[in-house]
Amino acid sequence: MPAPTKSNAAMSPDGGAPQPAVPKTELQELQMKAGEVTDESLESTRRMLALCEESVDVGTKTVENLHIQGEQLDRIEEGMDQINADMKEAEKNLTGMEKCCGICVLPCNKSASFKKMKVRGEVMMMEKWLTINHSV
């Protein structure tokens, strides 16, 4: 005899007319409720695992991007060091040209104003940096 299913559970054992549905006992209702809670818990656990896997993927991509950005900052810093070295060389050359007094268009004793220009430029760069980084 086949296992009872929803279609034949209410039928008589001899396969005749359907019998009225037997009311479920309290135990059966509790077992059914426990099964539903277990199913919901299992689905919730699956969703949590999916979110954890997604979080790991996002974290991995974030670490990769931070590594790439760190390398970019290192290259930028190297470029700035080179610019600074070039500026020092240019300043040294201009100072040497000032000593020639007549060969160069810059009049003598202008190194003080050159230093002021340099400081003013650094202050302007700092103000620009602060404006960019604190305007968020």
Order of alpha helices (4+ residues) and beta strands (2+ residues): alpha-alpha
